[in-house]
Amino acid sequence: MSTKVIDIAEFADECLEIIEELGETTVIITRDGKPFALVEPVLEGAPKKEPSKKVIE
């Protein structure tokens, strides 16, 4: 799975396009150059799990 890193402003401008293109890509959203959020696809057949409550520091 590949990873794309984008700034929160870019994510806000292109949110729908980024989500539609997720496929097998994980997106790390940054704020002021620091990781802020993680967006990843839910793959079919993947075991169900509770959402992560981890904070990226």
N, CA, C, O and CB atoms as a CASP TS submission, in Angstrom:
PFRMAT TS
TARGET T0000
AUTHOR 0000-0000-0000
METHOD Language model
MODEL 1
PARENT N/A
ATOM      1  N   MET     1       0.844  -1.169   0.000  1.00  0.00           N
ATOM      2  CA  MET     1       0.000   0.000   0.000  1.00  0.00           C
ATOM      3  C   MET     1       0.895   1.240   0.000  1.00  0.00           C
ATOM      4  O   MET     1       1.854   1.321   0.768  1.00  0.00           O
ATOM      5  CB  MET     1      -0.964  -0.006   1.220  1.00  0.00           C
ATOM      6  N   SER     2       0.581   2.189  -0.855  1.00  0.00           N
ATOM      7  CA  SER     2       1.388   3.405  -0.925  1.00  0.00           C
ATOM      8  C   SER     2       0.837   4.466   0.026  1.00  0.00           C
ATOM      9  O   SER     2      -0.296   4.373   0.498  1.00  0.00           O
ATOM     10  CB  SER     2       1.427   3.947  -2.368  1.00  0.00           C
ATOM     11  N   THR     3       1.660   5.466   0.293  1.00  0.00           N
ATOM     12  CA  THR     3       1.277   6.539   1.204  1.00  0.00           C
ATOM     13  C   THR     3       1.476   7.874   0.520  1.00  0.00           C
ATOM     14  O   THR     3       2.485   8.100  -0.148  1.00  0.00           O
ATOM     15  CB  THR     3       2.088   6.474   2.513  1.00  0.00           C
ATOM     16  N   LYS     4       0.500   8.762   0.692  1.00  0.00           N
ATOM     17  CA  LYS     4       0.572  10.111   0.151  1.00  0.00           C
ATOM     18  C   LYS     4       0.498  11.068   1.335  1.00  0.00           C
ATOM     19  O   LYS     4      -0.331  10.882   2.226  1.00  0.00           O
ATOM     20  CB  LYS     4      -0.580  10.386  -0.895  1.00  0.00           C
ATOM     21  N   VAL     5       1.346  12.082   1.355  1.00  0.00           N
ATOM     22  CA  VAL     5       1.350  13.073   2.428  1.00  0.00           C
ATOM     23  C   VAL     5       0.921  14.405   1.837  1.00  0.00           C
ATOM     24  O   VAL     5       1.519  14.887   0.874  1.00  0.00           O
ATOM     25  CB  VAL     5       2.759  13.182   3.107  1.00  0.00           C
ATOM     26  N   ILE     6      -0.130  15.008   2.425  1.00  0.00           N
ATOM     27  CA  ILE     6      -0.614  16.299   1.934  1.00  0.00           C
ATOM     28  C   ILE     6      -0.914  17.232   3.098  1.00  0.00           C
ATOM     29  O   ILE     6      -1.181  16.789   4.215  1.00  0.00           O
ATOM     30  CB  ILE     6      -1.869  16.114   1.064  1.00  0.00           C
ATOM     31  N   ASP     7      -0.867  18.522   2.821  1.00  0.00           N
ATOM     32  CA  ASP     7      -1.188  19.539   3.808  1.00  0.00           C
ATOM     33  C   ASP     7      -2.703  19.616   3.993  1.00  0.00           C
ATOM     34  O   ASP     7      -3.458  19.329   3.064  1.00  0.00           O
ATOM     35  CB  ASP     7      -0.616  20.912   3.385  1.00  0.00           C
ATOM     36  N   ILE     8      -3.138  19.996   5.171  1.00  0.00           N
ATOM     37  CA  ILE     8      -4.564  20.055   5.481  1.00  0.00           C
ATOM     38  C   ILE     8      -5.313  21.006   4.545  1.00  0.00           C
ATOM     39  O   ILE     8      -6.470  20.747   4.215  1.00  0.00           O
ATOM     40  CB  ILE     8      -4.764  20.487   6.928  1.00  0.00           C
ATOM     41  N   ALA     9      -4.682  22.096   4.112  1.00  0.00           N
ATOM     42  CA  ALA     9      -5.339  23.032   3.192  1.00  0.00           C
ATOM     43  C   ALA     9      -5.595  22.367   1.843  1.00  0.00           C
ATOM     44  O   ALA     9      -6.658  22.552   1.249  1.00  0.00           O
ATOM     45  CB  ALA     9      -4.481  24.303   3.006  1.00  0.00           C
ATOM     46  N   GLU    10      -4.621  21.594   1.356  1.00  0.00           N
ATOM     47  CA  GLU    10      -4.796  20.865   0.097  1.00  0.00           C
ATOM     48  C   GLU    10      -5.899  19.820   0.244  1.00  0.00           C
ATOM     49  O   GLU    10      -6.712  19.641  -0.663  1.00  0.00           O
ATOM     50  CB  GLU    10      -3.470  20.192  -0.335  1.00  0.00           C
ATOM     51  N   PHE    11      -5.929  19.132   1.383  1.00  0.00           N
ATOM     52  CA  PHE    11      -6.975  18.133   1.611  1.00  0.00           C
ATOM     53  C   PHE    11      -8.348  18.795   1.602  1.00  0.00           C
ATOM     54  O   PHE    11      -9.289  18.255   1.020  1.00  0.00           O
ATOM     55  CB  PHE    11      -6.745  17.394   2.949  1.00  0.00           C
ATOM     56  N   ALA    12      -8.474  19.954   2.236  1.00  0.00           N
ATOM     57  CA  ALA    12      -9.755  20.666   2.274  1.00  0.00           C
ATOM     58  C   ALA    12     -10.210  21.049   0.870  1.00  0.00           C
ATOM     59  O   ALA    12     -11.395  20.952   0.551  1.00  0.00           O
ATOM     60  CB  ALA    12      -9.644  21.921   3.152  1.00  0.00           C
ATOM     61  N   ASP    13      -9.276  21.482   0.034  1.00  0.00           N
ATOM     62  CA  ASP    13      -9.612  21.889  -1.338  1.00  0.00           C
ATOM     63  C   ASP    13      -9.978  20.710  -2.224  1.00  0.00           C
ATOM     64  O   ASP    13     -10.822  20.846  -3.111  1.00  0.00           O
ATOM     65  CB  ASP    13      -8.452  22.639  -1.955  1.00  0.00           C
ATOM     66  N   GLU    14      -9.358  19.552  -2.000  1.00  0.00           N
ATOM     67  CA  GLU    14      -9.502  18.412  -2.907  1.00  0.00           C
ATOM     68  C   GLU    14     -10.044  17.162  -2.214  1.00  0.00           C
ATOM     69  O   GLU    14      -9.814  16.048  -2.684  1.00  0.00           O
ATOM     70  CB  GLU    14      -8.171  18.095  -3.541  1.00  0.00           C
ATOM     71  N   CYS    15     -10.751  17.333  -1.119  1.00  0.00           N
ATOM     72  CA  CYS    15     -11.207  16.208  -0.294  1.00  0.00           C
ATOM     73  C   CYS    15     -11.923  15.119  -1.092  1.00  0.00           C
ATOM     74  O   CYS    15     -11.546  13.950  -0.999  1.00  0.00           O
ATOM     75  CB  CYS    15     -12.125  16.714   0.785  1.00  0.00           C
ATOM     76  N   LEU    16     -12.935  15.469  -1.865  1.00  0.00           N
ATOM     77  CA  LEU    16     -13.699  14.457  -2.597  1.00  0.00           C
ATOM     78  C   LEU    16     -12.835  13.703  -3.597  1.00  0.00           C
ATOM     79  O   LEU    16     -12.945  12.483  -3.713  1.00  0.00           O
ATOM     80  CB  LEU    16     -14.869  15.103  -3.317  1.00  0.00           C
ATOM     81  N   GLU    17     -11.978  14.416  -4.318  1.00  0.00           N
ATOM     82  CA  GLU    17     -11.112  13.758  -5.294  1.00  0.00           C
ATOM     83  C   GLU    17     -10.140  12.801  -4.604  1.00  0.00           C
ATOM     84  O   GLU    17      -9.900  11.696  -5.090  1.00  0.00           O
ATOM     85  CB  GLU    17     -10.337  14.804  -6.111  1.00  0.00           C
ATOM     86  N   ILE    18      -9.593  13.224  -3.489  1.00  0.00           N
ATOM     87  CA  ILE    18      -8.637  12.391  -2.754  1.00  0.00           C
ATOM     88  C   ILE    18      -9.316  11.123  -2.247  1.00  0.00           C
ATOM     89  O   ILE    18      -8.753  10.034  -2.356  1.00  0.00           O
ATOM     90  CB  ILE    18      -8.023  13.178  -1.575  1.00  0.00           C
ATOM     91  N   ILE    19     -10.510  11.252  -1.698  1.00  0.00           N
ATOM     92  CA  ILE    19     -11.233  10.085  -1.183  1.00  0.00           C
ATOM     93  C   ILE    19     -11.598   9.131  -2.308  1.00  0.00           C
ATOM     94  O   ILE    19     -11.493   7.916  -2.141  1.00  0.00           O
ATOM     95  CB  ILE    19     -12.496  10.520  -0.436  1.00  0.00           C
ATOM     96  N   GLU    20     -12.026   9.658  -3.452  1.00  0.00           N
ATOM     97  CA  GLU    20     -12.382   8.804  -4.586  1.00  0.00           C
ATOM     98  C   GLU    20     -11.180   8.043  -5.129  1.00  0.00           C
ATOM     99  O   GLU    20     -11.342   6.959  -5.689  1.00  0.00           O
ATOM    100  CB  GLU    20     -13.001   9.636  -5.694  1.00  0.00           C
ATOM    101  N   GLU    21      -9.983   8.588  -4.974  1.00  0.00           N
ATOM    102  CA  GLU    21      -8.773   7.968  -5.505  1.00  0.00           C
ATOM    103  C   GLU    21      -8.032   7.124  -4.466  1.00  0.00           C
ATOM    104  O   GLU    21      -6.936   6.638  -4.746  1.00  0.00           O
ATOM    105  CB  GLU    21      -7.851   9.033  -6.040  1.00  0.00           C
ATOM    106  N   LEU    22      -8.602   6.940  -3.278  1.00  0.00           N
ATOM    107  CA  LEU    22      -7.899   6.207  -2.225  1.00  0.00           C
ATOM    108  C   LEU    22      -7.408   4.844  -2.679  1.00  0.00           C
ATOM    109  O   LEU    22      -6.216   4.556  -2.567  1.00  0.00           O
ATOM    110  CB  LEU    22      -8.796   6.039  -1.033  1.00  0.00           C
ATOM    111  N   GLY    23      -8.302   3.992  -3.193  1.00  0.00           N
ATOM    112  CA  GLY    23      -7.872   2.663  -3.615  1.00  0.00           C
ATOM    113  C   GLY    23      -7.085   1.978  -2.522  1.00  0.00           C
ATOM    114  O   GLY    23      -7.629   1.645  -1.470  1.00  0.00           O
ATOM    115  N   GLU    24      -5.820   1.770  -2.766  1.00  0.00           N
ATOM    116  CA  GLU    24      -4.954   1.149  -1.762  1.00  0.00           C
ATOM    117  C   GLU    24      -3.907   2.138  -1.265  1.00  0.00           C
ATOM    118  O   GLU    24      -2.788   1.751  -0.925  1.00  0.00           O
ATOM    119  CB  GLU    24      -4.269  -0.099  -2.339  1.00  0.00           C
ATOM    120  N   THR    25      -4.273   3.409  -1.224  1.00  0.00           N
ATOM    121  CA  THR    25      -3.359   4.449  -0.775  1.00  0.00           C
ATOM    122  C   THR    25      -3.794   4.970   0.585  1.00  0.00           C
ATOM    123  O   THR    25      -4.980   5.202   0.819  1.00  0.00           O
ATOM    124  CB  THR    25      -3.292   5.597  -1.797  1.00  0.00           C
ATOM    125  N   THR    26      -2.853   5.149   1.460  1.00  0.00           N
ATOM    126  CA  THR    26      -3.092   5.784   2.746  1.00  0.00           C
ATOM    127  C   THR    26      -2.679   7.241   2.608  1.00  0.00           C
ATOM    128  O   THR    26      -1.640   7.540   2.019  1.00  0.00           O
ATOM    129  CB  THR    26      -2.309   5.066   3.907  1.00  0.00           C
ATOM    130  N   VAL    27      -3.488   8.151   3.148  1.00  0.00           N
ATOM    131  CA  VAL    27      -3.186   9.577   3.065  1.00  0.00           C
ATOM    132  C   VAL    27      -2.906  10.100   4.471  1.00  0.00           C
ATOM    133  O   VAL    27      -3.719   9.938   5.381  1.00  0.00           O
ATOM    134  CB  VAL    27      -4.360  10.365   2.398  1.00  0.00           C
ATOM    135  N   ILE    28      -1.756  10.722   4.632  1.00  0.00           N
ATOM    136  CA  ILE    28      -1.409  11.375   5.890  1.00  0.00           C
ATOM    137  C   ILE    28      -1.607  12.867   5.675  1.00  0.00           C
ATOM    138  O   ILE    28      -1.007  13.460   4.779  1.00  0.00           O
ATOM    139  CB  ILE    28       0.070  11.042   6.343  1.00  0.00           C
ATOM    140  N   ILE    29      -2.450  13.467   6.500  1.00  0.00           N
ATOM    141  CA  ILE    29      -2.731  14.898   6.403  1.00  0.00           C
ATOM    142  C   ILE    29      -1.863  15.602   7.437  1.00  0.00           C
ATOM    143  O   ILE    29      -1.818  15.205   8.602  1.00  0.00           O
ATOM    144  CB  ILE    29      -4.262  15.210   6.626  1.00  0.00           C
ATOM    145  N   THR    30      -1.178  16.650   6.999  1.00  0.00           N
ATOM    146  CA  THR    30      -0.293  17.379   7.904  1.00  0.00           C
ATOM    147  C   THR    30      -0.834  18.770   8.192  1.00  0.00           C
ATOM    148  O   THR    30      -1.575  19.353   7.402  1.00  0.00           O
ATOM    149  CB  THR    30       1.115  17.474   7.316  1.00  0.00           C
ATOM    150  N   ARG    31      -0.441  19.275   9.340  1.00  0.00           N
ATOM    151  CA  ARG    31      -0.739  20.663   9.707  1.00  0.00           C
ATOM    152  C   ARG    31       0.573  21.248  10.195  1.00  0.00           C
ATOM    153  O   ARG    31       1.195  20.723  11.119  1.00  0.00           O
ATOM    154  CB  ARG    31      -1.887  20.770  10.814  1.00  0.00           C
ATOM    155  N   ASP    32       0.985  22.331   9.572  1.00  0.00           N
ATOM    156  CA  ASP    32       2.271  22.959   9.898  1.00  0.00           C
ATOM    157  C   ASP    32       3.423  21.976   9.773  1.00  0.00           C
ATOM    158  O   ASP    32       4.383  22.031  10.543  1.00  0.00           O
ATOM    159  CB  ASP    32       2.236  23.535  11.309  1.00  0.00           C
ATOM    160  N   GLY    33       3.325  21.062   8.787  1.00  0.00           N
ATOM    161  CA  GLY    33       4.385  20.108   8.516  1.00  0.00           C
ATOM    162  C   GLY    33       4.414  18.896   9.434  1.00  0.00           C
ATOM    163  O   GLY    33       5.284  18.036   9.294  1.00  0.00           O
ATOM    164  N   LYS    34       3.476  18.817  10.370  1.00  0.00           N
ATOM    165  CA  LYS    34       3.438  17.693  11.308  1.00  0.00           C
ATOM    166  C   LYS    34       2.217  16.820  11.021  1.00  0.00           C
ATOM    167  O   LYS    34       1.150  17.347  10.707  1.00  0.00           O
ATOM    168  CB  LYS    34       3.410  18.200  12.777  1.00  0.00           C
ATOM    169  N   PRO    35       2.355  15.499  11.121  1.00  0.00           N
ATOM    170  CA  PRO    35       1.208  14.612  10.885  1.00  0.00           C
ATOM    171  C   PRO    35       0.039  14.979  11.801  1.00  0.00           C
ATOM    172  O   PRO    35       0.212  15.189  13.002  1.00  0.00           O
ATOM    173  CB  PRO    35       1.612  13.137  11.105  1.00  0.00           C
ATOM    174  N   PHE    36      -1.165  15.052  11.200  1.00  0.00           N
ATOM    175  CA  PHE    36      -2.357  15.473  11.931  1.00  0.00           C
ATOM    176  C   PHE    36      -3.449  14.405  11.896  1.00  0.00           C
ATOM    177  O   PHE    36      -4.112  14.153  12.902  1.00  0.00           O
ATOM    178  CB  PHE    36      -2.891  16.779  11.356  1.00  0.00           C
ATOM    179  N   ALA    37      -3.634  13.773  10.719  1.00  0.00           N
ATOM    180  CA  ALA    37      -4.688  12.768  10.572  1.00  0.00           C
ATOM    181  C   ALA    37      -4.266  11.736   9.538  1.00  0.00           C
ATOM    182  O   ALA    37      -3.389  11.977   8.709  1.00  0.00           O
ATOM    183  CB  ALA    37      -6.031  13.426  10.166  1.00  0.00           C
ATOM    184  N   LEU    38      -4.912  10.585   9.610  1.00  0.00           N
ATOM    185  CA  LEU    38      -4.636   9.482   8.702  1.00  0.00           C
ATOM    186  C   LEU    38      -5.945   9.058   8.049  1.00  0.00           C
ATOM    187  O   LEU    38      -6.934   8.814   8.740  1.00  0.00           O
ATOM    188  CB  LEU    38      -3.967   8.286   9.449  1.00  0.00           C
ATOM    189  N   VAL    39      -5.956   8.969   6.717  1.00  0.00           N
ATOM    190  CA  VAL    39      -7.130   8.509   5.975  1.00  0.00           C
ATOM    191  C   VAL    39      -6.700   7.283   5.195  1.00  0.00           C
ATOM    192  O   VAL    39      -5.749   7.338   4.415  1.00  0.00           O
ATOM    193  CB  VAL    39      -7.708   9.632   5.021  1.00  0.00           C
ATOM    194  N   GLU    40      -7.403   6.168   5.405  1.00  0.00           N
ATOM    195  CA  GLU    40      -7.051   4.954   4.690  1.00  0.00           C
ATOM    196  C   GLU    40      -8.316   4.230   4.261  1.00  0.00           C
ATOM    197  O   GLU    40      -9.352   4.345   4.915  1.00  0.00           O
ATOM    198  CB  GLU    40      -6.169   4.042   5.560  1.00  0.00           C
ATOM    199  N   PRO    41      -8.237   3.482   3.158  1.00  0.00           N
ATOM    200  CA  PRO    41      -9.417   2.779   2.667  1.00  0.00           C
ATOM    201  C   PRO    41      -9.765   1.577   3.542  1.00  0.00           C
ATOM    202  O   PRO    41      -8.906   1.003   4.212  1.00  0.00           O
ATOM    203  CB  PRO    41      -9.197   2.328   1.229  1.00  0.00           C
ATOM    204  N   VAL    42     -11.029   1.218   3.518  1.00  0.00           N
ATOM    205  CA  VAL    42     -11.468  -0.022   4.149  1.00  0.00           C
ATOM    206  C   VAL    42     -11.517  -1.049   3.033  1.00  0.00           C
ATOM    207  O   VAL    42     -12.304  -0.920   2.096  1.00  0.00           O
ATOM    208  CB  VAL    42     -12.876   0.132   4.883  1.00  0.00           C
ATOM    209  N   LEU    43     -10.686  -2.056   3.131  1.00  0.00           N
ATOM    210  CA  LEU    43     -10.592  -3.058   2.078  1.00  0.00           C
ATOM    211  C   LEU    43     -11.642  -4.137   2.298  1.00  0.00           C
ATOM    212  O   LEU    43     -11.880  -4.564   3.428  1.00  0.00           O
ATOM    213  CB  LEU    43      -9.180  -3.675   2.032  1.00  0.00           C
ATOM    214  N   GLU    44     -12.270  -4.574   1.203  1.00  0.00           N
ATOM    215  CA  GLU    44     -13.259  -5.642   1.306  1.00  0.00           C
ATOM    216  C   GLU    44     -12.606  -6.892   1.875  1.00  0.00           C
ATOM    217  O   GLU    44     -11.475  -7.230   1.524  1.00  0.00           O
ATOM    218  CB  GLU    44     -13.895  -5.940  -0.071  1.00  0.00           C
ATOM    219  N   GLY    45     -13.313  -7.561   2.739  1.00  0.00           N
ATOM    220  CA  GLY    45     -12.793  -8.780   3.335  1.00  0.00           C
ATOM    221  C   GLY    45     -11.889  -8.535   4.527  1.00  0.00           C
ATOM    222  O   GLY    45     -11.471  -9.478   5.199  1.00  0.00           O
ATOM    223  N   ALA    46     -11.583  -7.265   4.793  1.00  0.00           N
ATOM    224  CA  ALA    46     -10.723  -6.956   5.934  1.00  0.00           C
ATOM    225  C   ALA    46     -11.497  -7.199   7.222  1.00  0.00           C
ATOM    226  O   ALA    46     -12.696  -6.929   7.287  1.00  0.00           O
ATOM    227  CB  ALA    46     -10.208  -5.489   5.868  1.00  0.00           C
ATOM    228  N   PRO    47     -10.826  -7.703   8.235  1.00  0.00           N
ATOM    229  CA  PRO    47     -11.525  -7.919   9.505  1.00  0.00           C
ATOM    230  C   PRO    47     -12.012  -6.591  10.069  1.00  0.00           C
ATOM    231  O   PRO    47     -11.324  -5.575   9.964  1.00  0.00           O
ATOM    232  CB  PRO    47     -10.604  -8.630  10.525  1.00  0.00           C
ATOM    233  N   LYS    48     -13.194  -6.602  10.663  1.00  0.00           N
ATOM    234  CA  LYS    48     -13.735  -5.378  11.245  1.00  0.00           C
ATOM    235  C   LYS    48     -13.013  -5.100  12.554  1.00  0.00           C
ATOM    236  O   LYS    48     -12.738  -6.010  13.335  1.00  0.00           O
ATOM    237  CB  LYS    48     -15.271  -5.491  11.471  1.00  0.00           C
ATOM    238  N   LYS    49     -12.714  -3.837  12.777  1.00  0.00           N
ATOM    239  CA  LYS    49     -12.066  -3.454  14.025  1.00  0.00           C
ATOM    240  C   LYS    49     -12.576  -2.087  14.440  1.00  0.00           C
ATOM    241  O   LYS    49     -13.120  -1.337  13.629  1.00  0.00           O
ATOM    242  CB  LYS    49     -10.522  -3.447  13.879  1.00  0.00           C
ATOM    243  N   GLU    50     -12.396  -1.781  15.694  1.00  0.00           N
ATOM    244  CA  GLU    50     -12.800  -0.486  16.209  1.00  0.00           C
ATOM    245  C   GLU    50     -11.862   0.582  15.641  1.00  0.00           C
ATOM    246  O   GLU    50     -10.678   0.314  15.434  1.00  0.00           O
ATOM    247  CB  GLU    50     -12.788  -0.475  17.770  1.00  0.00           C
ATOM    248  N   PRO    51     -12.382   1.794  15.386  1.00  0.00           N
ATOM    249  CA  PRO    51     -11.510   2.867  14.903  1.00  0.00           C
ATOM    250  C   PRO    51     -10.391   3.147  15.898  1.00  0.00           C
ATOM    251  O   PRO    51     -10.581   3.059  17.111  1.00  0.00           O
ATOM    252  CB  PRO    51     -12.322   4.145  14.648  1.00  0.00           C
ATOM    253  N   SER    52      -9.244   3.479  15.372  1.00  0.00           N
ATOM    254  CA  SER    52      -8.092   3.772  16.214  1.00  0.00           C
ATOM    255  C   SER    52      -8.279   5.109  16.912  1.00  0.00           C
ATOM    256  O   SER    52      -8.806   6.057  16.328  1.00  0.00           O
ATOM    257  CB  SER    52      -6.799   3.776  15.385  1.00  0.00           C
ATOM    258  N   LYS    53      -7.854   5.177  18.139  1.00  0.00           N
ATOM    259  CA  LYS    53      -7.909   6.431  18.880  1.00  0.00           C
ATOM    260  C   LYS    53      -6.500   6.930  19.163  1.00  0.00           C
ATOM    261  O   LYS    53      -6.290   7.779  20.030  1.00  0.00           O
ATOM    262  CB  LYS    53      -8.693   6.257  20.192  1.00  0.00           C
ATOM    263  N   LYS    54      -5.527   6.385  18.410  1.00  0.00           N
ATOM    264  CA  LYS    54      -4.140   6.793  18.582  1.00  0.00           C
ATOM    265  C   LYS    54      -3.946   8.200  18.042  1.00  0.00           C
ATOM    266  O   LYS    54      -4.600   8.598  17.078  1.00  0.00           O
ATOM    267  CB  LYS    54      -3.187   5.808  17.881  1.00  0.00           C
ATOM    268  N   VAL    55      -3.071   8.930  18.649  1.00  0.00           N
ATOM    269  CA  VAL    55      -2.698  10.251  18.183  1.00  0.00           C
ATOM    270  C   VAL    55      -1.298  10.148  17.613  1.00  0.00           C
ATOM    271  O   VAL    55      -0.391   9.620  18.256  1.00  0.00           O
ATOM    272  CB  VAL    55      -2.777  11.314  19.327  1.00  0.00           C
ATOM    273  N   ILE    56      -1.126  10.657  16.399  1.00  0.00           N
ATOM    274  CA  ILE    56       0.201  10.663  15.782  1.00  0.00           C
ATOM    275  C   ILE    56       0.946  11.875  16.320  1.00  0.00           C
ATOM    276  O   ILE    56       0.465  13.003  16.209  1.00  0.00           O
ATOM    277  CB  ILE    56       0.114  10.695  14.206  1.00  0.00           C
ATOM    278  N   GLU    57       2.102  11.649  16.896  1.00  0.00           N
ATOM    279  CA  GLU    57       2.893  12.767  17.420  1.00  0.00           C
ATOM    280  C   GLU    57       4.154  12.918  16.631  1.00  0.00           C
ATOM    281  O   GLU    57       4.958  13.806  16.916  1.00  0.00           O
ATOM    282  CB  GLU    57       3.220  12.573  18.896  1.00  0.00           C
TER
END
